[in-house]
Amino acid sequence: MFITSLCSFFLLIILDKSYCEEFNLYGDAGQAYALEINVGHPEQKLSVLVDTGSTTLAIASYARKDSNKYFRSENSTTLNNSGKEVQAKYSQGTWVGHLASDLVKFSSLKSVPEVRCDIALITKSHKFFMNGSGWQGLLGLAYLPVGAWGENVVVGSWLDSVEKTLNKPMSFQLKLCGVQSLTNATHYGKFEMFDDSMTSSKSEVVYRTPILRKRWYEVGVLAVRISTPMNKSTNTSLKYFDSNQTINDSANSHYRETCIKLNEEKSIVDSGTTNIRLPDMVFREVVNELRSAAQTSNMLILDEFWYHGEAACWPEPQEWSLPSIAIDLLSADADNQYFTLEIPPQNFMRVVTARNNSGEGGTVSEFCYKLGLEAGGKETVLGYTAMEGLQVLFNRSAGWIGWQPSNCGPKARITGPHNYSMSLTLLCELTKPVPDVAVSIKAAQWTLCAISIIAAAVLIYLLAPCIKMFLVRPLPRSQQISLSQAALVEQEAS
C-alpha cells in the first residue's frame, strides 16, 4: 500500500535521475490531498485535507463508525475550549462542533513554527467524512470569513495565526502530482509556504491571475472548452472574441454569454473539491464534445458516465487519446490579457479503482474511472482536477494566483499570454478586485456605526419632549461631553 510506505511522517520521497524531493501530501482515489498535523501537547498526529475553499481548521473529536482515529481533547494539556457552538455547511456534508484553541504544528513545514490557533472540534457530522477516509479534518486556507460560524463567534484561521506569529505575510504553493501510476490510484503532492518577498524573486515564468474577491480564491474564468490538438500552435483560445468583428455577431455573442455565465455567481480555485464544476449550459457543451471525440475514437462509454457521474470499468488500465480541456484565465499583468491552462485527459478521466490481480486467486483485474467534470448550477469551481500537473502559488497579500508547469504528474501545459483589444473585465462583466477582507469588515463597522448614530439621533429627537418633563436639572457639562469625546477617540484610533 502507498500510505504504509509513507514512513512515520507520511513523507514520500521520490527518486529521479535529476532530483530527490520530499512530498508531504497524499490521498486515496476520489479523495482530496491530506497533510499530517500535530495538535496539542502531548502531540496528537492527525491528517487534514488542504482546502482553499474554506477558512477553518476543523478536526474530528469523536469516534466514527468507520474510524477510531480522532483528536482526544481531554488528553491535551494546552487546549482552551470556549464551549461555544460552531457549525459549517459545504457543497457536500455538514458538521457541528465547539470552538477551541490549541498549539498546532506541521512537521513537514520547516519554515513554519508551532502556533496557537482557533480549532473547530467536530462533535457531529453528516456526509462530511467519507467512508474509509484516511483524514480526520480539513485545513482551511481561504480568506476570512469563509468557514465555520456561530452566534457571536468569529473563528480565526491557522494562516492568520502564522502570519501574526511571524509578523509578515505568507504565501503557499500546491504541487499536486496525481496518481502514482496507471495501476496505482493513490495520489501525492507537496504543500509549501513562503515569505511573500520570496515569491516575487522567483526566476521561473509564472502566469498570474488576479484574485477578484478575497473571500474564496475567486478568479476570472473566461472560457472552458475543448482544445483542438491541430491548433495548439495558434491562438484559438478566444478566437470568438475577434477584434475585427462586433460583439453583436452571433458567435461572439454566444461566447460572451458563456463567459458571463461562468462567472455569474463566482469562479473559485478550490483544492478541497475534486472535480471541475461548471454551470449547467457550459458543462453540457464541453461534455457533448468529449463524448463525440470518444465515439470518433471508437470508445464505447455509456451516457451514465458522461452525464450522471457513474464509473466506467475495464479489465486493464486505459491510456486516453481524448483532447485536452482548455481553461482561459484573466491575466494579472494586464486587463486585456489572458492565458490558457491545457488540462490533459489523464486529469479529468479520473482513476477511482485500480486492482491489478495478475490472475491471483482467479479474480479479474479492474480499473474504474469517473469523469472529473460536473454540473454545478451557476458557479464555476476549479477543483484539484484542474491543478494536477501544475504548481499553483497563492499570494494572499498581493492578491494573485500563479500557475506554472510541474515536474511531476500529468503533462498539463500553459500557453500565453494572449492579448485582446479591449478590457476582458468589462467584456465578461467580471467583479473588479476589491480590498482585503479586513478593510471590508472595517467599512462594515463604520457603516453600522453611522446607522446607529442616525437611529440614536432620531430616537432622541422623538423622546426630547418626554425627557424635558422628567429632567429636574441639567447634567454636569463634563458628563455631557466625555462620552462623545471618548467615542470620537475610539473611532479615530480604530
N, C-alpha and C positions, 0 to 999 in steps of 0.2 A: 504493500500500500504506500501511496505517495506521502500521506500525512505522517505515517510512522517513521519515514525516512527524514523527517524534518529536524531530527535531533531534539534535544531538550528545549530549544528556543524556537522551534518551528522555523528555523532558518534553512533555506535551501541554497546550497552552494552549487552553482552551475559552472562547470569547467568547459572552456572552449580553447581553441588554438591560440586566441589572442588575449583572453582576459579571464579573470576569476572574479565573480561578482556574487555578493550575498543578496538573497531575496527574502523578504520578510512577510509577504502576502501569500495566502493560499486559499483554496476553496474547492468544494466538491462541485460536480456537474450541476448546473442550474442555479447555483447559489453565488452570491457576490464574493468579494475578496475580503478576507479576515486578517486581522493583525493581533499579535499577542500583547496583552496588557497586564500590568501588575497593579493591584488595587489594595490599599490599606497596609497596616502593619500589625502582625507579620503579613508579608505579601501573599496575595492570592492570585494565581495565574488564571486568566480567562482569555477568551478570544472574542473580538468585536469586529463587526463589519465596518469598513471605511465608507462613509456615506456623505457625499457632497450635497445631498438633497434635504438634510436636516441639520439641526444645531446641537442637539442634546447628546451627552454621554449617558446612555441608558443601559443598565445591566440587570439580568435576572437575579432576583434574591429569593427565589423559591424553587423547589424541585419540580420538574415537569415529568409527565408520564414517560417521555422518551429520553430524558436526560436527568441525571442526578448531579450534574456539574453546574454550580451557581455560586454567587457571592454570598458567603455566610457573614452577614453583617455583625452578628454577635461576637465573632472572633476577631474583629478589627478594633484595636485599642485607639485608633486615630479617627474613627468615624464620628461625625457630627450629624445626627438625624433630626431634622426640623419637625418631622411628623406631618408636614403639610402635603396634602394630596396633589399629585400632578398626573396628567394623562397626555396621550398623543394618539393621533389617528393618521394612518398612512394610506397610500393607494391600495395597499393590501395589508390588513391587520390593524389592531389597536392594542393598547396596553394601559394599565393604571398602576400607579406606584406612589412612592413618597420621595420628597426632595431631601437630599443629604449632601454632605461634602466629605471628601477623604483625599488621601495622598494617592497620586496616580503617576505611574512611570511606564515608559515603553523601552524595554531593554535594547531593542534594535535601533533606536534613535539616539545615537551617541551624543548629538549636539543639544538634546533637549533634556533639561533637568526634571527631577521629580517635582510636581506641583500639586498644590491643593486646589481642587476644583469641584464645582457642583456635579452631582451624580443623581440620576433618577433611578431609584431602586424599584424595579418592576416586581409587583406582587401578584398581578393577574394579567393575562393577555388572551387575545383571541385572534387566531390565524396570523400571529406575528412571527413566532418561531416555527420554522419548517420542520417537519418530521425528520428526525435523524440528523438535524443540522449540527455542525461542529462548532457553532458560535453561540455565545451567551448574551449578546447585546450588540449595540452599534455605537460608533464614534461619529457624531455629527460634526461636519466640517464647514457648514454653511454659515452665513452671517446670522446674527440675531435679528428678529425674534422668531425664526423658523424652527420650531421644536416643540418641546413639551410646554403645557400651560396648566395653570391652576388659578384658583381665586386668590387675588392679591399676591401672586407668586411670579417672580422673574427668575428663570432658570438660566444661569450663565453657561458659557461654553468652555470646553477644555482649551481651545485655541486662544481665546481671550485671556485665560489664566496664564498660558505660556508666554504670551506677549507682555503681559503685565509683569511677570517674574523677570523676564529678560530685558524689559524696558526697551523693546524695539519690535517693529512689525516683522512678521514671519510669513514666508511663502511655503507651499508644499507642492510636491510633484508625485504623480501616479504613473508608474510604468507597469501597464497591465499586459502580460505576455500570452494570455490564453492558455489552451490546453497543452499538456506536456508533449503529446504525440497523437497520431491518428488512433492509437489503441489505448490512450490514457485520457480519461475525461476530466481529471482534476487539473486545475489551473493555478498559476503562480504569478507573482509580480513583486513590485518594490514600491514602498512608500518612503519618501524622504522629505525633510524640512530644511529650509534655507533662510538665512538672513536676507531680507529684501534687497540689500545692496549687492549681494552675490548674484541675484537673478539678472540684474541689469548689466553685469560684467561678463555674462556668459558669451563665449565666442561663437557658439553654434547658431545656425539660422533658425529662428523661432518665428512661426506665424502666429500673430496675436489677434485675438478677437476681444472687443470690449465687453465688460460686464455692464449690462444696461440697467440693472436694478440690483442693489446689494442687499438682497434677502437670500433668495436662491442664487445660484450662479446663472443668471439669466442672460442669454446671448441672442444675437440676431441670426436666425437661420433663414437664409434667402431662398433655398431650394433643396429638395431631396428628390433625386431622380436616378434613373439607370444610366450608368456610364457606358458609352459605346467604345469598345476597345480600339476600333479603327480610327477614332477621332482623338485619341489620347494626346496626340502631339498638337492638336489645335485647341483654341479657346472656345469650347462649346458650352461652358458652364452656364452662362447667362445669355446664350445666343438669342433667346426670346426677348431680351431687353436690348434690342438692336437700336443704337442711337440714330440710325438712318430711317427708322420707322416711327410712327406716332404710337403713343401708349394706347390709342383707341383701336389700333389694329387688333383683330380677333385673337391672334396667337399671343401677342404681347399682353393683351387684356387678361387672357386666361392665366398666364403665368404670374402676372402681377397679383391676380386674385389668389393664386396659390401661395405666393409669398406672404401676403397679408394673413391668409388662413393659418399658415404655420405659426405665426406669432400673435394670433388673435387673443389667446389667454396668456400664455407665456411659453417661452422656449428655454429649457434649462439643461445643464450638464449635470447628470446625477449618477455617481458611481454606485449608489445603492440600488439602482434599478437595472435589471438585466437587459431588457430589450430596447430597441429604438421605437419609441411610441410616437405615432403620427396622428394628426386629425383624420377623421374617417375618409374624407374625399382623397387626400394625398395617399393614405395607406392603400386604398383600393387601386389607385392608378399605378403605384410602384409595384404592388404585388401582381397585378394583371400582367405587367411587362415581364416580371420574373417568371411567372407561370408560363407565358408564351415562349420565353427563352428555353425553359426546361423541356417543353414539348418539342421545340425545334431540335434539341439535342437528344431526343428520344428517351427522356427521363420520365418514367411513369410515377407521378406523385399525385395523390388524391387531393381534392379541393379542401378536405378537412385539415390537411397540413397547411395549406396556404392561407386559409381564411378563418380557421377555428382553433388554432393553437394545438392541434393534435400532433403526436410524434409519428415519424415515418422510420421504419426499421429495415435494415439489410443484414445479411449474414457476414458481410465484410465491410471494412471502413470505406468511406466514399471520398473521392477526390473530385471536387466540384469544378465544372467548367462554365459556370454561370457568370454573367457580367457583374462588375462591381457596382456598389451603390455610391453615388456622389452626393456629398453634403456641402453646400456652399455657405460659408460663414462670413459675416461682415468683418472687415479688417479694422484693427485699432489704429493703423497708420494713416488712413485717410477715409473720409466718409463715402468716397466713390470707389473704394477698392474692396475686393473680397478674395478669398482663397478657397480651395476645394479639398475636402477630405475624400479620398477614394477608399471605400471600405470593401475588402475582398469577400468572396462568398464564404471563405473559411471563418469569417466573423459571424455572419448572420445565419449560416446553416449550422446551428449550434449543436455540438455533441452533448447529449444528455445521458446516454448509456453507452459504455464500451466494455463488452465482455468478450474476451478472446479466450475461448476454452481449449483451442487446439486439439479438439477431439477427445479431451479427457472426460471420462465418465459417460461418454455417449451424448453429451449435451452439445447444442449448437451455439456457435458464436453469434452475438447480437450487437449491432451498432445502431443506435437510435438517434435521431436528430429532430430538433424543433426549429421553426423559423424565428429568427431574432428580431422580428418586426411585429407590432401590434397596433390596433386602432385605439386611440385614446381620447375620443371626444373632440375637444377644442385645443388641447395642449400638445406641445412637442417636447419630448424628453429624449435626450441623447444618453442612453444608459451605457453600461460598460461595454456592450457590443460595439458601440461606435468608438471606443477608446483603446481596444486591444490592438497591439502592434504599433502603438503610438506612445510618446511621452507627453503627458499633459501637465503643464505647470500653472498653478493657481496663485497669482499675485494679488492678494486680497487688498492691500493698501493702495496699490497703483490702479486696481480695477481692470485687470485684463487676464485672459487665459491664453497661455502659449502652447502651441502644438508643434511637434516635430517627430519624424520617423524614429522608431525604436530599433535597438539591436536585438530584440527578441520578439517572438510571436509572429502572427500573420504579417504578410508583406503589404501593409497599408501604405498608401502614398499620400503626399500633399503636393498640390500644384498651385501656382500663383506667385505673387499677387496679380490679379486681373483688374483692369480699370473699366470704369463705366463713365458715361458723360454727365451724370448728374448724381445728386445725393441719394444713396441707397436707403438711408434712414427715412427720407421723405417718400421715396418711391414705394417702400414696403410698409410705411406708417409704423416704424419701429419706435419704441419708447426711447427717448434720449437718456444718456447717462445721468444718474441722479446722485446727490451727495451720500456720504456714509449714513448707515442706519442711525448712528449716534446723533448725527446732525438732524435727521428726520425726527427722531424722538425728541430732541431739544425743541424743534419747531412745533411739534405737537404739544409740548409742555407750555410753550409761550402762548399758543392758540387757546389752550384750556385755561390758562391764567387770565387771558384777555376776556374770554367768555364769562369767567367767574366774576371779574371786576364789573363787567357790564350788568350782570344779573344782580350783583350786590347793590350797585348804584340804583337800579330800577326798584329793588325792594326797599331801600332806604327812602327813596322818593315817595313811594306809596305809603310807607309807615310813618313818614315825618309828622303828620298831624297827631297821630296817636302818641308818638314819642314826646312831643311837646307837652301833652296833657299830663304825662307821668314824671317829667323831669322837675325836680324841686330846685336844683341848682346845676349850673353847668359843670362839666368835668374839668379838672385842672388842665391847663394848656399843655403841660408836659405829657400827660397821658393821651391827649388827642393826637400828638404828632409822633410819639415814639414808635408806635406800631407801623405807621406808614413809612417812617424812615428806615426801620428795620427791614420791612418788605422790599423797599427800593434797593437797599444794600444787598439783600439776598439775590434779587433779580440781576443786579449788575455783576455780582460775584459769580453767579451761575452762567 
